[in-house]
């Protein structure tokens, strides 16, 4: 070796240089063969013997052992990596097994829930349960009438509080019931707008409207409640049917606001009989009787048209089962004027015809209001006539309709319950399709709620400034 520690530099002859080169080449070849033989499970001693045959043991022994150690380390590393892969794979198998167990348990729970649901729907569809619900509604209706009578006779100045306590739960129940049968767009009609205006007068005017505007707002609310809303009990044939929550709610919507404004006019909470009119004479001019209420009616009509014909146009076109006033008047229960026009070949738009009919009806219903607001007996007689009409329609319903249709109604409920259970027990493909459809429906519902919130927020802001303008 040249330059080795402890040795001096010596001259190397060409012959020695050639031999050294040959030895290096031979060493490289032997190392390659040794590594290959190690891979094929050869032992280090066999390799060393070959090296002795070449006369180079002192040159390759350490190199070969080092390469053997490296190979062993690589094998151990590969074995360790494989072991880790097996561990991970085993963990995945365990996790998948647990998930499969959870899925199986979930399927068992679903089957159990479906069985319980079928049992519950069968019970709900049975006549005894339906009759219990109707009995509860009957008792509730009678209690509401008794409490209303108490407020009218003993504390009329607090009638507005009783109305407020009832309006919110009844509206919530109606929305739930109507949304289920896709009738919820009826809650955009003018009678519901009148409820909002009455509540706004009772609780919102104190901080928003003052002085003459407050007096004018009372007269507008009085005109809308005692005019088109009260006469609506006659036009829509409302019936005082105690066991039917839907009919009771309709009676409440059309009758209670006229009763509240009656009490505000003739039984004020503070002051004399002129308190509601600002201390002055309670009279209605043509502008207060017709013009200002019609301004507010037109405001509602424009908002209703924007909501149903522009904002929710695609939604209503895609779902023909959603019922609106125009569809009801032209398809489900055609209005007599609409049928008369169709028989004579007039192709009038149901929406345009509905607007014209409502405008004429609203104006006519408000015409006698100056007599009512200025005469206690006439006002009482009018409300009494409305109540008698409700009783007459209710009696007609019980004796002409109820006796024949009640058993049919029970059978229809039972059939509907069976159809729902059968639909819930459909095949997996039907379930998957239903789930996908339900997801799309949820997205459309969220979008509809968001759009409605923006619409009603804009509606309230516009209504406030409109009231400031017309009052």
C-alpha positions as CSV (number, residue, x, y, z in Angstrom):
1,X,0.0,0.0,0.0
2,X,1.2,3.5,-0.8
3,X,1.0,6.3,1.7
4,X,-0.1,4.0,4.5
5,X,0.4,5.3,8.0
6,X,3.9,4.3,9.4
7,X,5.4,3.6,6.0
8,X,7.5,5.8,3.7
9,X,6.8,6.4,0.1
10,X,8.6,3.9,-2.3
11,X,9.0,3.7,-6.0
12,X,6.5,1.4,-7.8
13,X,7.7,-0.3,-10.9
14,X,5.5,-0.6,-14.0
15,X,5.2,-4.4,-13.5
16,X,3.9,-3.8,-9.9
17,X,1.5,-1.2,-11.1
18,X,0.1,-3.5,-13.7
19,X,-0.3,-6.3,-11.2
20,X,-2.0,-4.0,-8.8
21,X,-4.5,-3.0,-11.5
22,X,-5.2,-6.6,-12.3
23,X,-5.8,-7.3,-8.6
24,X,-8.2,-4.4,-8.3
25,X,-10.2,-5.6,-11.4
26,X,-10.2,-9.2,-10.0
27,X,-11.3,-7.8,-6.6
28,X,-14.3,-5.9,-8.1
29,X,-15.4,-9.1,-10.0
30,X,-15.0,-11.2,-6.8
31,X,-17.0,-8.6,-4.7
32,X,-19.8,-8.7,-7.3
33,X,-19.8,-12.5,-7.2
34,X,-19.7,-12.5,-3.4
35,X,-22.7,-10.2,-3.1
36,X,-24.6,-12.2,-5.6
37,X,-23.8,-15.4,-3.7
38,X,-24.8,-13.8,-0.4
39,X,-28.1,-13.0,-1.9
40,X,-28.5,-16.7,-2.8
41,X,-27.8,-17.7,0.8
42,X,-24.0,-18.3,0.3
43,X,-21.9,-18.2,3.4
44,X,-19.0,-15.8,4.1
45,X,-16.6,-18.7,4.6
46,X,-17.2,-20.0,1.1
47,X,-16.5,-16.6,-0.3
48,X,-13.3,-16.3,1.8
49,X,-12.1,-19.6,0.4
50,X,-12.5,-18.3,-3.1
51,X,-10.6,-15.2,-2.1
52,X,-7.8,-17.4,-0.8
53,X,-7.6,-19.1,-4.2
54,X,-7.0,-15.7,-5.7
55,X,-4.5,-14.8,-2.9
56,X,-6.4,-11.8,-1.8
57,X,-8.0,-12.7,1.5
58,X,-6.3,-9.9,3.4
59,X,-7.8,-7.4,0.8
60,X,-11.5,-8.6,0.6
61,X,-12.4,-10.2,3.9
62,X,-13.5,-7.0,5.6
63,X,-15.3,-5.8,2.5
64,X,-17.2,-9.0,2.1
65,X,-18.3,-9.1,5.7
66,X,-19.3,-5.4,5.6
67,X,-21.5,-6.0,2.5
68,X,-23.0,-9.1,4.2
69,X,-23.9,-7.0,7.2
70,X,-25.5,-4.4,4.9
71,X,-27.5,-7.0,3.1
72,X,-28.7,-8.4,6.4
73,X,-29.7,-4.9,7.5
74,X,-31.6,-4.3,4.3
75,X,-33.4,-7.6,4.8
76,X,-34.3,-6.7,8.3
77,X,-35.5,-3.3,7.2
78,X,-37.6,-4.8,4.5
79,X,-39.0,-7.3,7.0
80,X,-39.8,-4.4,9.4
81,X,-41.6,-2.5,6.7
82,X,-43.6,-5.5,5.7
83,X,-44.5,-6.1,9.3
84,X,-45.7,-2.5,9.6
85,X,-47.8,-2.9,6.5
86,X,-49.3,-6.1,8.0
87,X,-50.0,-4.2,11.2
88,X,-51.7,-1.3,9.3
89,X,-53.6,-3.8,7.2
90,X,-54.8,-5.7,10.3
91,X,-55.9,-2.4,11.9
92,X,-57.9,-1.6,8.7
93,X,-59.5,-5.0,8.8
94,X,-60.5,-4.5,12.4
95,X,-61.8,-1.0,11.7
96,X,-63.8,-2.3,8.7
97,X,-65.1,-5.0,10.8
98,X,-66.3,-2.6,13.4
99,X,-67.9,-0.4,10.7
100,X,-69.6,-3.4,9.3
101,X,-70.9,-4.2,12.7
102,X,-72.2,-0.7,13.2
103,X,-73.9,-0.8,9.8
104,X,-75.5,-4.1,10.7
105,X,-76.7,-2.7,14.0
106,X,-78.0,0.4,12.2
107,X,-79.9,-1.7,9.8
108,X,-81.4,-3.7,12.7
109,X,-82.4,-0.4,14.4
110,X,-84.0,0.9,11.1
111,X,-86.0,-2.3,10.7
112,X,-87.2,-2.0,14.4
113,X,-88.1,1.6,13.9
114,X,-90.1,0.8,10.7
115,X,-91.9,-2.0,12.6
116,X,-92.7,0.4,15.4
117,X,-93.7,3.1,13.0
118,X,-96.0,0.7,11.1
119,X,-97.6,-0.2,14.5
120,X,-98.0,3.4,15.4
121,X,-99.5,4.4,12.1
122,X,-101.9,1.5,12.3
123,X,-103.0,2.8,15.8
124,X,-103.3,6.4,14.6
125,X,-105.4,5.2,11.7
126,X,-107.9,3.5,13.9
127,X,-111.2,5.2,14.5
128,X,-110.8,5.5,18.3
129,X,-107.6,7.6,18.1
130,X,-109.0,9.8,15.4
131,X,-112.1,10.4,17.5
132,X,-109.9,11.3,20.5
133,X,-108.2,14.0,18.5
134,X,-111.6,15.3,17.4
135,X,-112.9,15.3,20.9
136,X,-109.9,17.3,22.1
137,X,-110.4,19.8,19.3
138,X,-114.1,20.0,20.3
139,X,-113.2,20.7,23.9
140,X,-110.6,23.3,22.9
141,X,-113.0,25.1,20.6
142,X,-115.7,25.3,23.3
143,X,-113.1,26.5,25.9
144,X,-111.9,29.2,23.5
145,X,-115.4,30.4,22.9
146,X,-116.1,30.5,26.6
147,X,-113.0,32.5,27.4
148,X,-113.7,34.8,24.5
149,X,-117.2,35.4,25.9
150,X,-115.7,36.2,29.3
151,X,-113.3,38.9,27.9
152,X,-116.1,40.4,25.8
153,X,-118.5,40.7,28.8
154,X,-116.2,41.2,31.7
155,X,-112.9,42.7,30.4
156,X,-113.4,43.9,26.8
157,X,-110.5,46.3,27.2
158,X,-108.2,43.3,27.5
159,X,-109.6,41.4,24.6
160,X,-106.5,42.3,22.5
161,X,-104.3,40.3,25.0
162,X,-106.4,37.2,24.5
163,X,-106.2,37.6,20.8
164,X,-102.4,37.9,20.9
165,X,-102.1,34.8,23.1
166,X,-104.1,32.7,20.5
167,X,-102.8,34.0,17.2
168,X,-99.2,32.8,17.4
169,X,-99.9,29.1,18.3
170,X,-102.8,28.9,15.9
171,X,-100.7,30.3,13.1
172,X,-97.9,27.8,13.8
173,X,-100.4,24.9,13.8
174,X,-101.9,26.1,10.6
175,X,-98.6,26.5,8.9
176,X,-97.6,23.0,9.9
177,X,-100.9,21.5,8.6
178,X,-101.0,23.6,5.4
179,X,-97.3,22.9,4.6
180,X,-97.9,19.2,4.9
181,X,-100.7,19.3,2.2
182,X,-98.9,22.1,0.2
183,X,-101.5,24.8,1.0
184,X,-99.0,27.1,2.8
185,X,-99.1,29.7,0.1
186,X,-102.7,30.5,1.3
187,X,-101.0,32.1,4.3
188,X,-99.9,34.9,2.0
189,X,-103.5,36.0,1.5
190,X,-104.9,39.3,2.5
191,X,-106.6,38.0,5.7
192,X,-103.2,37.1,7.1
193,X,-101.9,40.5,6.2
194,X,-104.7,42.0,8.2
195,X,-103.6,39.9,11.3
196,X,-100.1,41.4,10.9
197,X,-101.4,44.9,10.6
198,X,-103.5,44.5,13.7
199,X,-100.5,43.2,15.7
200,X,-98.4,46.1,14.3
201,X,-101.0,48.6,15.6
202,X,-101.2,46.9,19.0
203,X,-97.5,46.6,19.7
204,X,-95.5,48.4,17.1
205,X,-96.9,51.9,16.6
206,X,-95.6,53.2,20.0
207,X,-92.0,53.5,18.8
208,X,-92.6,53.9,15.1
209,X,-95.7,56.0,14.6
210,X,-97.0,59.0,16.6
211,X,-99.7,61.5,16.6
212,X,-102.0,61.6,13.6
213,X,-100.4,58.7,12.0
214,X,-101.3,56.5,14.9
215,X,-105.0,57.5,14.7
216,X,-105.0,57.0,10.9
217,X,-103.5,53.5,11.4
218,X,-106.3,52.6,13.8
219,X,-108.9,53.6,11.2
220,X,-107.2,51.6,8.5
221,X,-107.0,48.5,10.7
222,X,-110.6,49.0,11.7
223,X,-111.6,49.3,8.1
224,X,-109.7,46.1,7.0
225,X,-110.9,44.1,10.0
226,X,-114.6,45.1,10.1
227,X,-114.8,45.2,6.3
228,X,-113.3,42.5,4.1
229,X,-112.1,40.3,7.0
230,X,-115.5,40.1,8.7
231,X,-117.4,39.7,5.4
232,X,-115.0,36.9,4.6
233,X,-116.8,34.6,7.0
234,X,-119.8,34.9,4.6
235,X,-118.0,34.7,1.3
236,X,-115.8,31.8,2.3
237,X,-118.6,30.1,4.2
238,X,-116.7,29.8,7.5
239,X,-118.4,27.3,9.9
240,X,-118.2,27.1,13.7
241,X,-117.3,23.4,13.8
242,X,-115.8,22.7,17.2
243,X,-114.1,19.4,16.4
244,X,-112.2,20.6,13.3
245,X,-109.1,22.6,14.2
246,X,-108.8,24.0,10.6
247,X,-112.3,25.4,10.6
248,X,-111.9,26.8,14.1
249,X,-108.7,28.6,13.0
250,X,-110.4,30.1,9.9
251,X,-113.2,31.4,12.2
252,X,-110.6,32.9,14.6
253,X,-108.7,34.6,11.7
254,X,-111.9,36.3,10.3
255,X,-113.8,37.0,13.5
256,X,-111.3,37.9,16.2
257,X,-109.8,41.0,14.6
258,X,-113.3,42.6,14.2
259,X,-114.0,41.8,17.9
260,X,-110.6,43.3,18.9
261,X,-111.2,46.5,17.0
262,X,-114.8,46.7,18.4
263,X,-113.4,46.5,21.9
264,X,-110.7,49.1,21.1
265,X,-113.3,51.5,19.7
266,X,-116.0,51.1,22.4
267,X,-114.0,49.9,25.4
268,X,-110.7,51.6,25.5
269,X,-108.1,50.6,28.1
270,X,-107.6,54.3,29.2
271,X,-109.7,57.4,28.5
272,X,-113.1,57.8,27.0
273,X,-114.7,56.5,23.8
274,X,-112.7,58.8,21.6
275,X,-109.3,57.5,22.8
276,X,-108.8,55.2,19.7
277,X,-109.5,58.2,17.5
278,X,-107.0,60.5,19.2
279,X,-109.5,62.3,21.4
280,X,-111.5,63.6,18.5
281,X,-114.8,62.4,16.9
282,X,-114.6,58.8,15.6
283,X,-115.8,59.3,12.1
284,X,-114.6,57.9,8.8
285,X,-114.2,60.1,5.7
286,X,-114.2,58.7,2.2
287,X,-110.4,58.9,2.2
288,X,-110.2,57.0,5.6
289,X,-112.9,54.5,4.6
290,X,-111.8,53.6,1.1
291,X,-108.7,55.3,-0.2
292,X,-106.1,54.6,2.6
293,X,-107.2,50.9,3.1
294,X,-107.1,50.5,-0.7
295,X,-103.6,51.9,-0.8
296,X,-102.5,49.3,1.7
297,X,-104.5,46.6,-0.1
298,X,-102.6,47.5,-3.4
299,X,-99.3,47.4,-1.5
300,X,-100.1,43.9,-0.4
301,X,-101.3,42.9,-3.9
302,X,-98.0,44.0,-5.5
303,X,-96.0,42.2,-2.8
304,X,-98.1,39.0,-3.3
305,X,-97.6,39.2,-7.1
306,X,-93.9,39.6,-6.7
307,X,-93.7,36.6,-4.4
308,X,-95.8,34.2,-6.3
309,X,-95.3,35.3,-9.9
310,X,-91.6,36.4,-10.0
311,X,-89.6,35.2,-7.0
312,X,-91.2,31.7,-6.6
313,X,-92.3,31.3,-10.2
314,X,-90.0,28.4,-11.0
315,X,-90.8,26.7,-7.7
316,X,-94.6,26.9,-8.3
317,X,-94.2,25.7,-12.0
318,X,-92.1,22.7,-11.0
319,X,-94.6,21.6,-8.3
320,X,-98.2,21.9,-9.5
321,X,-99.5,20.4,-6.2
322,X,-98.6,23.6,-4.3
323,X,-102.0,25.4,-4.0
324,X,-102.4,29.2,-4.4
325,X,-105.5,31.3,-4.5
326,X,-105.5,31.6,-8.3
327,X,-105.0,27.8,-8.7
328,X,-107.8,27.2,-6.2
329,X,-110.2,29.6,-7.9
330,X,-109.4,28.2,-11.4
331,X,-108.7,24.5,-10.9
332,X,-109.8,23.0,-7.5
333,X,-112.9,25.1,-6.8
334,X,-113.6,27.4,-9.7
335,X,-115.1,30.8,-8.8
336,X,-118.6,31.3,-10.1
337,X,-117.5,34.4,-12.0
338,X,-114.6,32.4,-13.5
339,X,-117.0,29.5,-14.6
340,X,-119.4,32.1,-16.0
341,X,-116.6,33.6,-18.1
342,X,-115.4,30.3,-19.3
343,X,-118.9,29.2,-20.4
344,X,-119.2,32.3,-22.6
345,X,-115.8,31.8,-24.2
346,X,-114.0,34.5,-22.3
347,X,-110.4,33.5,-21.8
348,X,-109.6,35.6,-18.8
349,X,-106.5,35.1,-16.7
350,X,-107.4,33.5,-13.3
351,X,-104.9,35.8,-11.6
352,X,-106.3,39.0,-13.3
353,X,-109.8,37.9,-12.6
354,X,-109.0,37.2,-8.9
355,X,-107.4,40.6,-8.5
356,X,-110.5,42.4,-10.0
357,X,-112.9,40.4,-7.9
358,X,-111.0,41.0,-4.7
359,X,-110.7,44.8,-5.4
360,X,-114.5,45.1,-6.0
361,X,-115.3,42.9,-3.0
362,X,-112.9,44.9,-0.7
363,X,-114.5,48.3,-1.7
364,X,-118.0,47.0,-1.3
365,X,-117.3,45.5,2.1
366,X,-115.9,48.8,3.4
367,X,-118.7,50.9,2.2
368,X,-120.9,50.7,5.4
369,X,-118.0,51.2,7.9
370,X,-118.8,54.9,8.7
371,X,-122.1,53.7,10.1
372,X,-120.5,51.1,12.3
373,X,-117.7,53.2,13.8
374,X,-120.1,55.9,14.8
375,X,-123.0,53.7,16.1
376,X,-122.6,51.2,18.9
377,X,-125.9,49.3,18.2
378,X,-125.3,49.0,14.5
379,X,-121.8,47.8,15.2
380,X,-123.1,45.2,17.6
381,X,-125.8,44.1,15.3
382,X,-123.3,43.6,12.4
383,X,-121.0,41.4,14.5
384,X,-124.0,39.5,15.9
385,X,-125.2,38.8,12.3
386,X,-121.7,37.5,11.4
387,X,-121.7,35.2,14.4
388,X,-125.2,33.8,13.7
389,X,-124.0,33.1,10.1
390,X,-121.1,31.1,11.5
391,X,-123.4,29.1,13.7
392,X,-125.8,28.5,10.8
393,X,-123.0,27.2,8.6
394,X,-121.7,25.0,11.5
395,X,-125.2,23.5,12.0
396,X,-125.5,22.9,8.3
397,X,-122.1,21.2,8.3
398,X,-123.0,18.9,11.2
399,X,-126.4,17.8,9.9
400,X,-125.7,17.7,6.2
401,X,-122.0,16.9,5.8
402,X,-120.6,15.6,9.0
403,X,-123.1,12.7,9.4
404,X,-122.1,11.3,6.0
405,X,-118.5,12.2,5.6
406,X,-117.0,11.4,9.0
407,X,-116.7,7.7,8.4
408,X,-115.3,8.4,5.0
409,X,-112.7,10.7,6.5
410,X,-111.6,8.0,9.0
411,X,-111.3,5.5,6.1
412,X,-109.2,8.0,4.1
413,X,-106.9,8.5,7.1
414,X,-106.4,4.8,7.5
415,X,-105.7,4.4,3.8
416,X,-103.2,7.2,3.9
417,X,-101.4,5.7,6.9
418,X,-101.1,2.3,5.1
419,X,-99.7,4.0,2.0
420,X,-97.1,5.7,4.0
421,X,-96.1,2.5,5.7
422,X,-95.9,0.6,2.4
423,X,-93.8,3.4,0.9
424,X,-91.4,3.2,3.9
425,X,-91.1,-0.6,3.4
426,X,-90.1,-0.4,-0.3
427,X,-86.9,-1.9,-1.9
428,X,-83.4,-0.6,-1.4
429,X,-83.4,1.0,-4.8
430,X,-86.6,2.9,-3.9
431,X,-85.0,3.9,-0.6
432,X,-81.9,5.2,-2.3
433,X,-83.9,7.1,-4.8
434,X,-86.1,8.5,-2.0
435,X,-83.0,9.6,0.0
436,X,-81.5,11.3,-3.1
437,X,-84.9,13.0,-3.8
438,X,-85.1,14.0,-0.1
439,X,-81.6,15.6,-0.2
440,X,-82.6,17.7,-3.3
441,X,-85.8,18.6,-1.6
442,X,-83.9,19.8,1.5
443,X,-81.6,21.9,-0.6
444,X,-84.6,23.5,-2.3
445,X,-86.3,24.0,1.0
446,X,-83.2,25.8,2.4
447,X,-83.0,28.0,-0.6
448,X,-86.7,28.8,-0.4
449,X,-86.4,29.7,3.3
450,X,-83.5,32.0,2.6
451,X,-85.4,33.7,-0.3
452,X,-88.5,34.1,1.9
453,X,-86.5,35.7,4.7
454,X,-85.0,38.2,2.4
455,X,-88.4,38.9,0.8
456,X,-90.2,39.4,4.2
457,X,-87.3,41.6,5.5
458,X,-87.7,43.8,2.4
459,X,-91.5,43.7,2.7
460,X,-91.4,45.0,6.3
461,X,-89.0,47.8,5.5
462,X,-91.1,48.8,2.5
463,X,-94.3,48.5,4.5
464,X,-93.0,50.9,7.2
465,X,-92.1,53.6,4.7
466,X,-95.3,53.1,2.8
467,X,-97.3,53.6,6.0
468,X,-95.3,56.8,6.7
469,X,-96.3,58.0,3.3
470,X,-100.0,57.2,3.2
471,X,-100.8,58.0,6.9
